[in-house]
Amino acid sequence: MAALSSNLLFIAFILYLVSILFYGGSIKEKKDLNGKRETNKWGKIAVSLTIIGFIAQLGYFITRWIAAGHAPVSNMFEFTTFFGMALVGAFIVIYFIYRTTLLGLFTMPVALLVIAYASMFPREITPLIPALQSYWLHIHVTTAAMGEAILAISFAAGLIYLVKAIDQSKRSKKTFWLEAIMFSLVTVLGFVAVSTIFSAADYHEEFSWVDKHDNEAALDYSMPALIGPHEGQLLTEDGFSPLVSVPAIINAKKLNTVLWSLIGGIVLYAIIRLILRKRISAALKPLVKNIKLDFVDEISYRSVLIGFPVFTLGALIFAMIWAHMAWSRFWGWDPKEVWALITWLFYAAFLHLRLSKGWHGEKSAWLAVVGFVIIMFNLVAVNLVIAGLHSYAGS
């Protein structure tokens, strides 16, 4: 059953990848006699591949659930793949409402990056720790992921808006920050590339270190240790001596992985720029020349309007119920809890500024993009680097 689950996920990944090519060929939409958008044959193929891929990934989720005996959302691999699936599902729903395939051209690469990012984590099925043995875990995590996925659609729409609206003919603060977003996406690819290279080389280092409770423990590295653990001693012969050590509250191994991802991202971004001979955002601009700004602005706003209450239920209300059952308190200022609250406050401010202050158009698009950056920081940095009650998710 586990093998079938892995094969279904791989099939979904390939179908999503192929669909991007057809989304690229579908950007010239036509209209019927009533003025309603009509998807061309390229777009129909792209959407069909996306739906088939989503069904395959749903099959992965169900078969892994059967094999594990619990909902597969208990570690980074499982949660992130579910997040990617929820993102694709949210796009499919939005597509059938607005009938625009351009959104797929920007959404599906993000979903692919999320799934590729997940594939770099251990994918073995493991028993749940006692704190996770509750049906509220399934409710809390799946609802939170679905809320974040719907909010991610607002990011894709906001990115389309900014690529269309910002003048790429001259350098400015806007072009700098827009390109910084593109660099962040490339960095995820850098993580996948670096992880694949060191995994193929079967790289391994072992350290002894002292944790925050002053207990000596062992720690395995799968990449050269640029950043070492607290009071760490290298046990592997001919291993790489760390350049710096970090306090015990920081997960040194995961921070080291993030640093290598940045290095990989910088190298990959430099290669892309050499090939394109221009900013990535400038290279994407011809793809959005026929899109109406008001149209993508509406998609971005509606996505937040739907995603915000779903996220509120999953990441705050259901999370507090589960926290009370697992740890006998509703709130404990754990890093993951704090960033969930920060995310909630940001999108609450987004809706307030949109409805009360008239922040439409470009301002709203920037907020949608920043909101997704906060979500990804919560997924990557908080899970992987900062030690807390949710640290089990980083393994």
N, C-alpha and C positions, 0 to 999 in steps of 0.2 A: 504493500500500500504506500509506503514511504517513497519507493522508487517511482511509482505511478504519479505521486504528488509532484516530485521533482521534474518529471517529464512534462507534465501539464504546465508547470510554471515556465519551463524552457520554451514550450510551444507558444505560450502567450507572449513571451518576450520577443520571439522571432516575428510573430504576427504584428505586434505593435511596431517593431522596427520597420517592417515592410510597408505598413500603413502610412508611415511618415512620407515615404516616397510618393505615394498616391495623393496625400494631402497637398504636397508641393505642386502636383499637377492639376489640382482642383481649385486653385486660388482665383481663377477667372470664373466667377459664378454668373449665371444668366437668370433672367426673370421670365415668368410666364406672362400671359396676357393680362392677368389681374395684378401684376406688379409684385407678386409673391416670389420670394427667393426659391430657386429651383436648383438643386445640386446636380452638377454634371456627372458624367459616367466615372470620371476619376474619383470624385468625391464619394460617390455611391460605393465604389470598391473600397475606398479608404475606411468609410464608416462600417461597412460589412466586415472587413478584417478586424477592426477595433472591437466590434461586438463579439465576433468569434473568439478573439483573444481574451476578452473579458470573461466569456463563458468558460474557456480553458482555465483561466486563473481562478475563477470561482470553483471549478473542479479541483484545482490544487488545494484551495482552502478547505474544502469539504473532506477530501481524502486525507489531508494532513490532520484534520480534526479527528477523524476516525482512527488514524494510526496513533495519535498522541493520547486520545481519550479526554482531551480538553481543547478549548478554543486556541488555535495557534496564534496567539498574540502576546506571548509571555517573555520574549526576548527581542533583541534588535532585528534579527533576521525576520522573524515572524511579524512583528509590528510594522516594520518598514515595507514588507511586501504587501501587507494588508492596506497600508496607507496608499501605496501605488495602485492597488486594485480599486480602492475607494475613489481615487482621483480619476481613474479611467471611467468608472461608473458615473461619477458626477458630470464628467464631460459628455457622456452619451445622453444623459438626461437634458443637459443644457443644449446640446445639438438639436434634439428633436423639438425644443421650444423655439430656438432662434434660427435653425437651419444655416449655420455658417461653418464651413469647413476650415476657414482660416484659423479659428480657435484651436482646432485639432493640430494644426501645424506647429503651434506654440505649446500646446498642452501635452501632447504625446511625448516629445523629447524630455520634458520634465518628469513624466511618469516613468520613462525608460531609465533616466538617471537615478530615480528613487529606487527602482527595482535592482539596477546594477549595483547601487550603493549597498542594498540589503545583502546581495550575494557575496559580499566580502566578509560577512560575519559567519561564525560557526552556525551550521544549519542542522546539527544533530537534534533529534527529539529527546528532550530531557524531562524528568519528573518536575512537577511544580514544587517550589518551596512552600512551607506552610502558609505564609502570608498571601500567597497567590491562589490558594485552594478555596475559591469562592466564585459563585456565578456572577457576583458584582464586578469581578475583574473583567469578565467577558463584556458585560454591559458598559462598564466605564471606558475600557480601552477602545472597543469598536466604535462607540458613539463619538468619542473624542477624535478618533482618526477620521471618521466620516465628516465631522465638522471641519477639521483642518483641510480635508480634501476639497470640500466645497469652497472654502476660503481660498484655496490654491487656484481655483478657476478665476477668482478675481485678480490674482497675480498675473495669470496668462493674459487676461483681457487688458489689465493695466499696462503690461509690457507692450502689447500691440499698440495701445494708445500712445505710449511714450516714443516708440520707434517711429510711429507715423508723425507725431506732433513736433518732436524736437528737431531743430535744424542741425543736420550733420555736416554742413559745409564749413563750419568753423568750430573751433574748440571753445568749450564753455564749461561751467560747473555742471550743467545738466548733462552734457555729453560725457563728462568724466564719471558722474555717478551712475549713469545708464550703462556705461562700459564696465563699471565695477560690478554691476549685477551680472553682466555676461561673464566676467572673469570668475565670479562665484560659481556659476553653473559649470564652467570649464574645470574648476577645482574639483568638483565631484568626479568628473571624468579622470582627473589626475589621481584621485584616491583609488579609483578602480584600476587604473594602469599600474600604479606603484604596488598596490596589494597583489595584483596578478603576477608582476615580475618577481617579487620576493617569495611569493608562494610557489611559483614554478622553480625557483632556485632552492626551495626547501630551507630557507634561512631560519636560524634558530639561535637564540641567546638565552641564558638563564642567570637570574640575579637572586641573591638573598637580600632582604630589606626589612625595615622596621615600620609596621603600620601605625595608625594613629592611636592604637591602644597599647603601643610599645611591645607588640608581639612580633617575633621574627617570622617571616614568611618567605616563600619562594615565588618568583615571578618570571614567566616565560615571555620573551620578545620574539616577534616574527619579522621585525625590521631592525636595522642597525640602531642602537640606542643613542640617538642624539640627546635625548632627555632621560636621565636615570631616575630610579625610585629613591625615596627617602632613605638615607644612610645605606645605599645599595652597594653590594659587593658582587663583582662580575665573577661568575662561576665557570663560564664557558671559555675554554682555551682559544686563543686567537680571536676573541670577541671584540666588539667595538666599544671602547671606553667612552662613557657618556661625556658630553661637553658640559652639562650642568645637571644638578639634581633638584628636585622640587619637594615641597612639604608633603607630609603624608596625606593631607586632605585632598591633594590633587592626584588623579589617576595618571601616573607617569607614562604607563604603557600606551594608553589611549591618546594622551597629549602628544606623545612621540609620533603616533600614527597621523594625527592631525597635522603636525609639522611636515611630515613626509608628503602628505596630501597637498599641502601648500606648495612644496617644492615641485611636485609633479604637475600641479596646476599652472605654475609659472612657466615651466618648460613647455607644456602643451599649448598654453596661451600664446607664447612667443612663436611657436611653430605655425599656429593658425594665423597669426598676424602677418607672418612672413609670406604665407600662401595668399591671403586675401589682399594684402597691401593696403588695408584700411581697417577701421574699427569694425568689430563684429556687428554692432548695432547699425552702422552705416551700410554694411553688406546686406542686412535684413530689410532695409527700408524699401527697396523695390517690391518686396512681397506684399506690403501693406498699402500700396498706393491707391487701391480701389476701395479700401474699407472706409466706412463713415465713422468719424470720431464719436458722435453721439450714440451710435449703435454699440460700440465696444464699451463706452462709458456706462451704458445701461446694464450690460451683461456683468460688468465688474461690480456695480452697486447691488444688483439683484443677488449675486452670489454671496456677498457679505450679508445681505438681508436674510438669506436662508441659512447660511453657514454659521452665523453668530449664535442663534438660539440653540442649534444642534451642538456646537462646541460648548456652550454654557452648560447644557445638560451633562455632556460626557466628561469634560475636563474639570468641572467644578462640582456640580451637584452630585452626580453619581460617584465621582472621585472621593468626595467627602464621606459618603455613605460607606464606600469600600474601606476608606482609611479608618473609620470608626470600628468597623468589623475586624480589620487586620491589626490595628495598633491602638485601639481604644481611645482614639481622639479624632475629631473631625479635621483639624488643621494643625500642622506641626512646623511650618516654615522650612520644609525640605526644599532644596534647590529646584526640584522638578515642580513642586507646588507653587513656588514663588514665580517661576517663569510662566506657568499656566495662568496665574493671576495677571502677570504683566501682559500676556497675549490678550486676555479677556479685556483688560482695561484699554489696551490700544484699539481694539476693534469697537469697543464702546465709544471711545473718542472719535473714531472714524465715522460712525453713524451720527454722532452728535454734530460734528463739523459739517457733515454732508447735509443733514436735515435742518440744522439751526443757523449755520453760518454760510451756507451756500457753496461749500467746497466741492464743486463739480469739475468735470474735465481733468485737466492736467494735475491739479492738486490732489484730486481723488485718486488718480492713477498712481501717483507717487506713494500715497498712503497704502494702497493695495500692495504695492511692491515691497514697501518697508514691513508691512504686516507679515508677508511670507518669509522675509529674512528673519523675523523674530521666531516664526514657527520652526524654521530650519535650524536656527541657533539652539532652540529648545531640543530639537531632535538630535543634533550632532554634538554640540559642545556640552550641554548640560548632561546628556546621557553618558557621554564618553569620558569627559574630563573631570567634572566635579563629582566628588564622592558624596553619596547620600543614600536614603532608603530605597531609591530607584536604581541604584548602581547595578543590580542584577540584570537590568535591561541592557547594559553595555556589554554583556558577555554573549 
